C-alpha cells in the first residue's frame, strides 16, 4: 500500500489552468466574443447558445466572476443599475493556452 493517502495524493495533483476551466470554455468564448455587454445581454447570448435557462446563466456569470474570469463593472450607460461584463486577463490567458494547445495537436 502506498504511504500517501488518497486525499494527500489528490492535494498534490493540481490540474493545469486549462484543464481546471475546461467545462467553462464555451461560456468564456461567448463572453470574449461579446466584450463589454450588459449582464442581461450576456445572459441572452448564453441562453441562445444552449448553456441553460435565465437563472442558470446568471449563476454561471456570477460563478465566473467569483473565479476572476469575468469582471463586472458599473454600467456606463443611461441606466446605472445595469452592469457591464468583460473578460479578465486570466480569461485571456486561459483562451491563449487553449489556442496553443489546439495548435499543438494540429486540429
Secondary structure, DSSP 8 states (H G I E B T S, - for coil): --SS-HHHHHHH----HHHHTGGGHHHHHHHHHTTTEEHHHHHHHHHHTTS--HHHHHHHHHHHHHTTSEEEEE--SS-TTSEEEEE-HHHHHHHHHHHHHHHHTT-
